[in-house]
Amino acid sequence: MSQKSNTFPEETEFLKKARVTAEEGALSPDQWRNEYSVLITKYEELLKIVQVLTTQATQLESKLEKARAQLELQRKALSFEVEGLEKQIQVQQKEVTKKAQERDVLYDQMGRTRMMLIVLFSVLVVVVAFTMYYLFIDTDKMITFVKKVRGIQ
């Protein structure tokens, strides 16, 4: 009751006086008419206040509903955007995985190519070493070998 009396203090005080007057009961018909007239006036004032408050409450409720609807639309839009971003992340993750696999394949190919080059270089070094040996150190064997290849001997 204290909250109501704080909301409408004049009306609360009037109500207290009216109760006291009604409990006393010793009013003349003219006094009853005067009190009833005051009651009607106060009721009219309260009715106007309640009508204003009701109109304001209805307007606020309408604004609140519009705000809720707007928030729901924004939530849906944000949810849709998040889903789109998640799909983009998944696509990018797949691309990164694919690129990593391609890189690994290239590294494997480079490793095999490196090994082949090492083997070919080793063979070339051996061939050059034997050629140099036979050309400069054991020339007789080289001459014999060339004659055999040409069919001279």
MOTAKA-V174889 format. One record per residue. RES is the residue in three letters. SS is DSSP state (2 for helix, 1 for strand, 0 for the rest). PHI is phi in degrees with one decimal (none if undefined). NEAR is the number of other ideal C-beta (glycine too) atoms within 8 Angstrom. Layout:
res->RES ss->SS phi->PHI near->NEAR
res->RES ss->SS phi->PHI near->NEAR
//
This chain:
res->MET ss->0 phi->none near->4
res->SER ss->2 phi->-65.9 near->5
res->GLN ss->2 phi->-68.2 near->6
res->LYS ss->2 phi->-65.7 near->8
res->SER ss->2 phi->-67.1 near->9
res->ASN ss->2 phi->-73.4 near->6
res->THR ss->2 phi->-75.2 near->6
res->PHE ss->0 phi->-127.9 near->9
res->PRO ss->2 phi->-65.2 near->8
res->GLU ss->2 phi->-64.5 near->6
res->GLU ss->2 phi->-67.6 near->9
res->THR ss->2 phi->-64.7 near->10
res->GLU ss->2 phi->-64.5 near->8
res->PHE ss->2 phi->-61.2 near->10
res->LEU ss->2 phi->-62.9 near->8
res->LYS ss->2 phi->-61.2 near->8
res->LYS ss->2 phi->-63.3 near->8
res->ALA ss->2 phi->-64.8 near->10
res->ARG ss->2 phi->-65.1 near->8
res->VAL ss->2 phi->-61.7 near->8
res->THR ss->2 phi->-63.3 near->9
res->ALA ss->2 phi->-67.2 near->7
res->GLU ss->2 phi->-69.7 near->6
res->GLU ss->2 phi->-67.1 near->7
res->GLY ss->0 phi->70.3 near->5
res->ALA ss->0 phi->-96.9 near->3
res->LEU ss->0 phi->-109.9 near->9
res->SER ss->0 phi->-80.0 near->5
res->PRO ss->2 phi->-57.2 near->6
res->ASP ss->2 phi->-67.0 near->6
res->GLN ss->2 phi->-65.0 near->8
res->TRP ss->2 phi->-60.8 near->9
res->ARG ss->2 phi->-60.8 near->8
res->ASN ss->2 phi->-61.5 near->8
res->GLU ss->2 phi->-64.4 near->11
res->TYR ss->2 phi->-65.8 near->8
res->SER ss->2 phi->-63.3 near->8
res->VAL ss->2 phi->-63.8 near->9
res->LEU ss->2 phi->-60.1 near->9
res->ILE ss->2 phi->-63.3 near->8
res->THR ss->2 phi->-62.0 near->8
res->LYS ss->2 phi->-63.2 near->10
res->TYR ss->2 phi->-63.4 near->8
res->GLU ss->2 phi->-62.2 near->8
res->GLU ss->2 phi->-61.3 near->8
res->LEU ss->2 phi->-63.1 near->10
res->LEU ss->2 phi->-61.4 near->8
res->LYS ss->2 phi->-63.6 near->8
res->ILE ss->2 phi->-62.2 near->9
res->VAL ss->2 phi->-64.6 near->8
res->GLN ss->2 phi->-63.5 near->8
res->VAL ss->2 phi->-62.9 near->8
res->LEU ss->2 phi->-62.3 near->8
res->THR ss->2 phi->-65.2 near->8
res->THR ss->2 phi->-62.0 near->8
res->GLN ss->2 phi->-64.3 near->8
res->ALA ss->2 phi->-64.4 near->8
res->THR ss->2 phi->-63.5 near->8
res->GLN ss->2 phi->-63.8 near->8
res->LEU ss->2 phi->-64.4 near->8
res->GLU ss->2 phi->-64.3 near->8
res->SER ss->2 phi->-62.9 near->8
res->LYS ss->2 phi->-62.5 near->8
res->LEU ss->2 phi->-62.6 near->8
res->GLU ss->2 phi->-64.0 near->8
res->LYS ss->2 phi->-63.5 near->8
res->ALA ss->2 phi->-64.2 near->8
res->ARG ss->2 phi->-62.2 near->8
res->ALA ss->2 phi->-62.8 near->8
res->GLN ss->2 phi->-64.1 near->8
res->LEU ss->2 phi->-62.3 near->8
res->GLU ss->2 phi->-64.4 near->8
res->LEU ss->2 phi->-63.3 near->8
res->GLN ss->2 phi->-66.4 near->8
res->ARG ss->2 phi->-63.8 near->8
res->LYS ss->2 phi->-64.5 near->8
res->ALA ss->2 phi->-63.1 near->8
res->LEU ss->2 phi->-65.2 near->8
res->SER ss->2 phi->-62.7 near->8
res->PHE ss->2 phi->-62.7 near->8
res->GLU ss->2 phi->-65.6 near->8
res->VAL ss->2 phi->-62.6 near->8
res->GLU ss->2 phi->-60.7 near->8
res->GLY ss->2 phi->-62.1 near->8
res->LEU ss->2 phi->-66.0 near->8
res->GLU ss->2 phi->-63.1 near->8
res->LYS ss->2 phi->-65.3 near->8
res->GLN ss->2 phi->-62.7 near->8
res->ILE ss->2 phi->-62.6 near->8
res->GLN ss->2 phi->-62.2 near->8
res->VAL ss->2 phi->-62.6 near->8
res->GLN ss->2 phi->-66.0 near->8
res->GLN ss->2 phi->-64.9 near->8
res->LYS ss->2 phi->-63.4 near->8
res->GLU ss->2 phi->-63.7 near->8
res->VAL ss->2 phi->-63.4 near->8
res->THR ss->2 phi->-62.2 near->8
res->LYS ss->2 phi->-63.8 near->8
res->LYS ss->2 phi->-63.6 near->8
res->ALA ss->2 phi->-64.7 near->8
res->GLN ss->2 phi->-65.5 near->8
res->GLU ss->2 phi->-62.3 near->8
res->ARG ss->2 phi->-61.0 near->8
res->ASP ss->2 phi->-62.7 near->8
res->VAL ss->2 phi->-63.1 near->8
res->LEU ss->2 phi->-62.7 near->8
res->TYR ss->2 phi->-61.9 near->8
res->ASP ss->2 phi->-62.9 near->8
res->GLN ss->2 phi->-64.3 near->8
res->MET ss->2 phi->-63.5 near->8
res->GLY ss->2 phi->-64.1 near->8
res->ARG ss->2 phi->-65.4 near->8
res->THR ss->2 phi->-63.3 near->8
res->ARG ss->2 phi->-59.9 near->8
res->MET ss->2 phi->-64.2 near->8
res->MET ss->2 phi->-62.7 near->8
res->LEU ss->2 phi->-63.1 near->8
res->ILE ss->2 phi->-63.2 near->8
res->VAL ss->2 phi->-64.7 near->8
res->LEU ss->2 phi->-63.1 near->8
res->PHE ss->2 phi->-63.5 near->8
res->SER ss->2 phi->-63.0 near->8
res->VAL ss->2 phi->-63.0 near->8
res->LEU ss->2 phi->-61.6 near->8
res->VAL ss->2 phi->-61.3 near->8
res->VAL ss->2 phi->-63.6 near->8
res->VAL ss->2 phi->-62.6 near->8
res->VAL ss->2 phi->-63.6 near->8
res->ALA ss->2 phi->-63.8 near->8
res->PHE ss->2 phi->-66.2 near->8
res->THR ss->2 phi->-63.8 near->8
res->MET ss->2 phi->-62.7 near->9
res->TYR ss->2 phi->-60.6 near->9
res->TYR ss->2 phi->-72.4 near->12
res->LEU ss->2 phi->-73.1 near->8
res->PHE ss->2 phi->-104.7 near->6
res->ILE ss->2 phi->-105.0 near->7
res->ASP ss->0 phi->-115.0 near->7
res->THR ss->2 phi->-68.8 near->9
res->ASP ss->2 phi->-62.0 near->6
res->LYS ss->2 phi->-63.5 near->8
res->MET ss->2 phi->-66.5 near->10
res->ILE ss->2 phi->-64.6 near->8
res->THR ss->2 phi->-61.7 near->9
res->PHE ss->2 phi->-65.3 near->9
res->VAL ss->2 phi->-65.9 near->8
res->LYS ss->2 phi->-65.2 near->9
res->LYS ss->2 phi->-63.7 near->9
res->VAL ss->2 phi->-65.1 near->6
res->ARG ss->2 phi->-83.4 near->6
res->GLY ss->0 phi->74.8 near->5
res->ILE ss->0 phi->-81.3 near->5
res->GLN ss->0 phi->-108.0 near->5
//
